């Protein structure tokens, strides 16, 4: 499977075209809208989330609630576009227009503004920031919602939660099932499982907002039910852990990825890193621990997939950092677009989506591509084979 997104932050709409989704998958707009609503929530979100009420339109590839096997087109209209028609419209401007004054010549530190302007030759850096904006993740979450439907039908459940915000770390002694995790996380303003850490995280977000600053954090995604041996050890570009890491790193403002114990392995002896193997008649091969995060040699082990991502503080600040005007070369305070003081809870939903996409894609690729019923049959046969191996 693959998808392509298009659209600008303040353009008329965001679009994603998804190719390779098998026929016979139940899919409705409500399935996608639920995920879009989750992305817009979270303590610390800015005014844009009050303006946009993201709703998807399914324009192709689905008939009477079932996928056809043909490309799926999903569209999310930007309600705020009515205020940006002249600024972001496709039609050429004639003569001097007041909207031209909205051009940006002062790159914001931490953004794609300056690098992108140099790359594409844009003197008005709005041409860069409109596409490099995290608003694009709206339709990546839409694609992820489709992937989650595939995973659910194939017996894989996925959930995410926040481990850390602004230095406040969640203490989790026991992980609930994925289903229970979903319920508990959705009830938390910061999507945290630790009720004691939750108010401290919110306090850090409030303080950052009062100071005109922003804070980052760490999110974790867990998937249960992946069969053994999905992915490959044969080539670097077929390793599933590599694909997952790349997907998480592609999310705006993410600067690091861990799988399983991750960087902790550098400080731990091998005897306390690797997962011992057992076997029983009911389950087949099982690991005593899951320090590898469900992945060894680029393939799934049958244990839960555990992926963490580090999100830096959002670089658009109401206490702007110093920059240089590209026209005058004089120092200025960087321009301010609407911003969140913390988007870690929302970014966790995006992380779920990109992880779900890679897992669903790997299952579809390995166990058949055309029809959901065939994929399901092939996975069940593989699980039986693995138990008896």
C-alpha positions as CSV (number, residue, x, y, z in Angstrom):
1,X,0.0,0.0,0.0
2,X,1.0,3.6,-0.4
3,X,-0.5,7.0,0.0
4,X,0.1,10.6,-1.2
5,X,-1.0,13.7,0.7
6,X,-1.5,17.2,-0.8
7,X,-2.6,20.5,0.5
8,X,-1.5,23.6,2.4
9,X,-2.2,24.6,6.0
10,X,-4.5,27.5,5.0
11,X,-5.4,26.1,1.5
12,X,-8.9,25.0,0.6
13,X,-8.5,21.4,1.6
14,X,-6.2,18.5,2.5
15,X,-6.2,15.4,0.4
16,X,-4.9,11.9,0.7
17,X,-5.0,9.3,-2.1
18,X,-4.5,5.7,-0.8
19,X,-3.6,2.9,-3.2
20,X,-3.5,-0.8,-2.5
21,X,-6.1,-1.1,0.2
22,X,-7.7,-4.6,-0.2
23,X,-11.2,-5.0,-1.4
24,X,-13.8,-6.1,1.2
25,X,-12.8,-3.8,4.1
26,X,-15.7,-2.2,5.9
27,X,-15.0,1.6,6.0
28,X,-17.2,4.6,6.8
29,X,-16.5,8.3,7.3
30,X,-17.3,7.8,11.0
31,X,-14.3,5.5,11.4
32,X,-12.0,8.3,10.1
33,X,-13.7,11.2,11.8
34,X,-13.3,9.6,15.2
35,X,-9.5,9.6,14.6
36,X,-9.5,13.1,13.3
37,X,-11.3,14.3,16.4
38,X,-8.7,12.6,18.6
39,X,-5.9,14.4,16.8
40,X,-7.6,17.8,17.6
41,X,-7.8,17.2,21.3
42,X,-5.2,17.4,24.0
43,X,-4.2,19.9,26.7
44,X,-2.1,22.8,25.3
45,X,-3.6,23.0,21.8
46,X,-4.0,26.4,20.2
47,X,-6.8,28.4,18.5
48,X,-6.6,26.5,15.2
49,X,-8.2,23.5,16.8
50,X,-11.2,25.8,17.7
51,X,-11.5,26.9,14.1
52,X,-11.3,23.6,12.3
53,X,-13.8,20.8,12.9
54,X,-12.1,18.2,10.8
55,X,-14.5,16.0,8.9
56,X,-13.6,13.6,6.1
57,X,-15.2,13.2,2.7
58,X,-14.7,9.8,1.0
59,X,-14.6,10.6,-2.7
60,X,-13.5,7.3,-4.3
61,X,-12.6,3.7,-3.6
62,X,-15.5,2.9,-1.3
63,X,-19.1,1.9,-2.2
64,X,-21.9,1.3,0.2
65,X,-19.4,1.1,3.1
66,X,-17.0,-1.4,1.5
67,X,-13.6,-0.8,-0.1
68,X,-13.4,-1.7,-3.8
69,X,-9.7,-2.4,-4.2
70,X,-9.3,0.8,-6.2
71,X,-7.6,4.0,-5.0
72,X,-9.3,5.7,-2.1
73,X,-9.6,9.5,-2.0
74,X,-10.1,11.3,1.3
75,X,-10.6,15.0,1.6
76,X,-10.7,17.3,4.7
77,X,-11.9,20.8,4.0
78,X,-10.1,23.7,5.7
79,X,-12.9,25.9,7.2
80,X,-10.5,28.7,7.8
81,X,-9.7,29.0,4.0
82,X,-12.5,31.6,3.6
83,X,-10.3,34.1,5.4
84,X,-7.3,33.2,3.3
85,X,-8.8,33.0,-0.2
86,X,-6.8,35.9,-1.7
87,X,-3.7,35.0,0.2
88,X,-3.6,31.3,-0.7
89,X,-5.7,31.2,-3.8
90,X,-4.3,29.6,-7.0
91,X,-5.3,32.5,-9.2
92,X,-2.5,35.1,-10.1
93,X,-2.6,38.4,-8.3
94,X,-3.1,41.5,-10.5
95,X,-1.3,44.6,-9.4
96,X,-0.5,45.5,-5.8
97,X,-2.6,43.7,-3.3
98,X,-2.9,44.2,0.5
99,X,-2.5,40.5,0.9
100,X,1.0,40.6,-0.5
101,X,2.0,42.2,2.8
102,X,1.3,38.9,4.5
103,X,4.5,37.5,2.9
104,X,7.1,36.2,5.2
105,X,10.8,37.1,4.8
106,X,11.9,36.4,8.4
107,X,12.6,32.6,8.9
108,X,11.6,31.1,12.2
109,X,14.3,29.0,14.0
110,X,13.3,25.4,14.3
111,X,11.1,25.4,11.2
112,X,11.7,24.5,7.5
113,X,11.4,28.2,6.5
114,X,14.9,29.1,5.6
115,X,16.1,25.7,4.3
116,X,13.0,25.3,2.2
117,X,13.2,28.8,0.8
118,X,16.8,28.3,-0.3
119,X,16.0,24.8,-1.7
120,X,13.0,26.0,-3.9
121,X,14.0,29.7,-4.4
122,X,11.0,31.2,-2.6
123,X,11.5,34.8,-1.5
124,X,8.1,34.6,0.3
125,X,8.6,31.8,2.9
126,X,4.8,31.4,3.3
127,X,5.3,29.1,0.3
128,X,7.3,26.8,2.6
129,X,5.6,27.0,5.9
130,X,2.1,26.3,4.4
131,X,3.2,22.9,3.3
132,X,5.7,22.1,6.0
133,X,3.1,22.8,8.7
134,X,1.9,19.9,10.9
135,X,-1.6,20.6,9.6
136,X,-0.6,18.0,6.9
137,X,-0.7,15.3,9.6
138,X,-4.5,15.6,9.5
139,X,-4.7,13.4,6.4
140,X,-2.0,11.1,7.6
141,X,-4.2,10.4,10.5
142,X,-7.0,9.8,8.0
143,X,-4.8,7.2,6.2
144,X,-3.9,5.8,9.6
145,X,-7.6,5.3,10.4
146,X,-7.9,3.1,7.3
147,X,-4.8,1.2,8.4
148,X,-6.4,0.7,11.9
149,X,-9.5,-0.8,10.3
150,X,-7.3,-3.3,8.4
151,X,-5.4,-4.2,11.6
152,X,-8.6,-4.6,13.6
153,X,-10.1,-7.0,11.1
154,X,-6.8,-9.0,11.1
155,X,-6.7,-9.2,14.9
156,X,-4.2,-6.5,15.7
157,X,-5.0,-3.7,18.2
158,X,-3.1,-0.5,18.6
159,X,-3.0,2.3,21.2
160,X,-0.7,5.1,22.2
161,X,-0.1,7.2,25.3
162,X,2.1,10.0,26.6
163,X,5.2,9.0,28.7
164,X,6.6,12.4,29.3
165,X,5.9,16.1,28.9
166,X,8.3,18.9,29.8
167,X,10.4,16.7,32.0
168,X,7.4,15.2,33.9
169,X,7.6,11.4,33.5
170,X,4.8,9.0,33.9
171,X,5.4,6.1,36.2
172,X,3.8,2.9,34.8
173,X,4.3,-0.2,36.9
174,X,1.8,-2.3,35.0
175,X,0.6,-2.0,31.4
176,X,-3.1,-2.7,30.8
177,X,-4.4,-4.4,27.7
178,X,-4.5,-2.3,24.6
179,X,-8.3,-2.0,24.9
180,X,-8.2,-0.8,28.5
181,X,-5.3,1.5,27.6
182,X,-7.5,3.2,24.9
183,X,-10.2,3.9,27.5
184,X,-7.9,5.3,30.1
185,X,-5.9,7.4,27.7
186,X,-9.0,9.0,26.1
187,X,-10.2,10.1,29.5
188,X,-6.9,12.0,30.2
189,X,-6.4,15.6,28.9
190,X,-2.8,14.7,28.3
191,X,-3.4,11.1,27.2
192,X,-1.4,9.8,30.2
193,X,-1.9,6.5,32.1
194,X,-0.4,7.9,35.3
195,X,-3.0,9.9,37.1
196,X,-0.4,11.4,39.4
197,X,1.7,12.7,36.6
198,X,-1.3,14.1,34.7
199,X,-1.8,17.3,36.7
200,X,2.0,17.9,36.8
201,X,2.1,17.7,33.0
202,X,-0.8,20.1,32.7
203,X,0.9,22.5,35.1
204,X,4.1,22.4,32.9
205,X,2.0,23.2,29.8
206,X,0.3,26.1,31.6
207,X,3.6,27.6,32.7
208,X,5.0,27.3,29.2
209,X,2.0,29.1,27.8
210,X,2.3,31.9,30.4
211,X,5.9,32.3,29.5
212,X,5.2,32.4,25.8
213,X,7.2,29.2,25.5
214,X,6.6,25.6,24.4
215,X,7.5,22.1,25.7
216,X,7.9,18.7,24.1
217,X,7.8,15.1,25.3
218,X,7.8,11.4,24.6
219,X,4.9,9.3,23.3
220,X,4.7,5.5,23.1
221,X,2.7,3.3,20.7
222,X,1.9,-0.3,21.4
223,X,0.4,-2.9,19.0
224,X,-0.8,-6.4,20.1
225,X,-1.6,-9.3,17.8
226,X,1.1,-9.1,15.1
227,X,2.1,-12.6,14.0
228,X,5.7,-13.9,14.1
229,X,7.9,-13.2,11.1
230,X,6.4,-10.1,9.6
231,X,9.1,-8.0,7.9
232,X,12.4,-9.3,6.6
233,X,16.1,-9.7,7.5
234,X,17.2,-10.0,3.9
235,X,17.5,-6.3,2.9
236,X,17.9,-3.1,4.7
237,X,14.8,-1.5,3.2
238,X,12.5,-4.5,4.1
239,X,13.3,-4.4,7.8
240,X,10.1,-3.5,9.7
241,X,11.8,-1.8,12.5
242,X,13.5,0.5,10.0
243,X,10.2,1.3,8.4
244,X,8.6,2.1,11.8
245,X,11.5,4.3,12.8
246,X,11.4,6.2,9.5
247,X,7.6,6.7,9.8
248,X,7.8,8.1,13.3
249,X,10.7,10.4,12.4
250,X,8.7,11.7,9.5
251,X,6.2,13.3,11.9
252,X,6.7,17.1,12.3
253,X,9.0,18.0,15.3
254,X,10.0,14.4,16.1
255,X,13.7,14.0,16.8
256,X,14.2,10.5,18.1
257,X,12.8,7.0,18.0
258,X,13.2,4.0,20.3
259,X,12.0,0.4,19.9
260,X,11.7,-1.7,23.0
261,X,14.3,-0.7,25.6
262,X,15.9,1.5,23.0
263,X,18.8,3.6,24.1
264,X,18.7,1.9,27.5
265,X,20.3,-1.1,25.9
266,X,23.6,0.9,25.7
267,X,23.8,0.9,29.5
268,X,22.5,-2.7,30.1
269,X,24.4,-6.0,29.9
270,X,23.3,-8.4,27.1
271,X,21.9,-10.9,29.7
272,X,19.3,-8.2,30.7
273,X,18.5,-7.0,27.1
274,X,17.7,-10.1,25.1
275,X,14.4,-12.0,25.4
276,X,14.5,-15.7,26.3
277,X,12.4,-18.0,24.3
278,X,9.8,-20.6,25.6
279,X,7.2,-22.8,23.9
280,X,3.8,-24.1,24.9
281,X,1.2,-26.1,23.0
282,X,-1.4,-23.4,23.1
283,X,0.6,-20.3,22.2
284,X,3.7,-21.8,20.5
285,X,6.8,-19.7,20.8
286,X,6.7,-17.0,23.4
287,X,9.3,-14.6,24.9
288,X,9.7,-14.3,28.7
289,X,10.2,-10.6,28.3
290,X,9.7,-8.0,25.6
291,X,12.8,-5.8,25.7
292,X,13.2,-6.0,22.0
293,X,9.8,-4.3,21.6
294,X,8.4,-7.1,19.5
295,X,11.1,-6.9,16.7
296,X,14.2,-8.8,16.1
297,X,16.3,-8.9,12.9
298,X,13.8,-6.6,11.2
299,X,10.9,-9.0,11.9
300,X,8.1,-9.3,14.4
301,X,8.6,-11.8,17.3
302,X,4.9,-12.2,18.1
303,X,5.2,-10.0,21.2
304,X,3.6,-6.5,21.4
305,X,5.3,-3.9,19.2
306,X,6.6,-1.1,21.4
307,X,7.7,2.2,19.7
308,X,8.5,5.5,21.3
309,X,9.0,8.9,19.7
310,X,10.6,12.1,21.1
311,X,8.9,15.4,20.1
312,X,10.8,18.6,20.5
313,X,9.1,21.7,21.7
314,X,7.1,23.4,19.0
315,X,9.4,26.1,17.5
316,X,6.7,28.8,16.9
317,X,6.9,30.8,20.1
318,X,4.9,33.8,21.4
319,X,8.3,34.8,22.8
320,X,9.9,34.8,19.4
321,X,13.6,33.9,18.8
322,X,16.0,36.1,16.9
323,X,16.2,35.6,13.1
324,X,17.4,37.5,10.1
325,X,15.3,39.1,7.4
326,X,16.3,37.5,4.1
327,X,15.7,40.8,2.2
328,X,17.5,43.3,4.4
329,X,19.8,40.8,6.3
330,X,19.0,42.7,9.4
331,X,18.2,40.9,12.7
332,X,14.5,40.7,13.6
333,X,12.2,38.8,16.0
334,X,10.9,35.8,14.1
335,X,7.3,36.0,12.9
336,X,4.5,34.3,14.8
337,X,1.9,32.0,13.3
338,X,-0.9,30.5,15.5
339,X,0.7,27.9,17.7
340,X,0.3,25.4,20.5
341,X,2.2,25.5,23.7
342,X,2.3,21.7,23.7
343,X,1.1,19.3,21.0
344,X,2.5,16.1,22.5
345,X,-0.9,14.5,23.2
346,X,-2.0,15.2,19.7
347,X,1.3,14.0,18.2
348,X,0.7,10.7,20.0
349,X,-2.4,10.2,17.8
350,X,-0.3,10.9,14.7
351,X,2.4,8.4,15.9
352,X,-0.3,5.7,16.3
353,X,-1.4,6.4,12.7
354,X,2.0,6.1,11.1
355,X,2.8,3.0,13.1
356,X,-0.6,1.5,12.2
357,X,0.1,2.2,8.5
358,X,3.5,0.4,8.5
359,X,2.1,-2.6,10.3
360,X,-1.0,-2.9,8.1
361,X,1.1,-2.4,5.0
362,X,3.5,-5.2,6.1
363,X,0.6,-7.6,6.7
364,X,-1.0,-6.8,3.3
365,X,2.3,-7.2,1.5
366,X,3.2,-10.4,3.1
367,X,-0.1,-12.2,3.2
368,X,-1.8,-11.1,0.0
369,X,-3.0,-7.9,-1.5
370,X,-6.4,-8.1,-3.2
371,X,-9.0,-9.3,-0.8
372,X,-9.4,-9.0,3.0
373,X,-10.8,-12.5,3.3
374,X,-7.7,-14.0,1.6
375,X,-5.3,-12.1,3.8
376,X,-7.2,-13.2,6.9
377,X,-7.1,-16.8,5.9
378,X,-3.4,-16.6,5.1
379,X,-2.6,-15.1,8.5
380,X,-4.5,-17.7,10.3
381,X,-2.7,-20.5,8.4
382,X,0.6,-18.8,9.2
383,X,-0.2,-18.6,12.9
384,X,-1.0,-22.3,13.0
385,X,2.2,-23.1,11.1
386,X,4.3,-20.9,13.6
387,X,2.7,-22.6,16.6
388,X,3.5,-26.1,15.3
389,X,7.0,-25.2,13.9
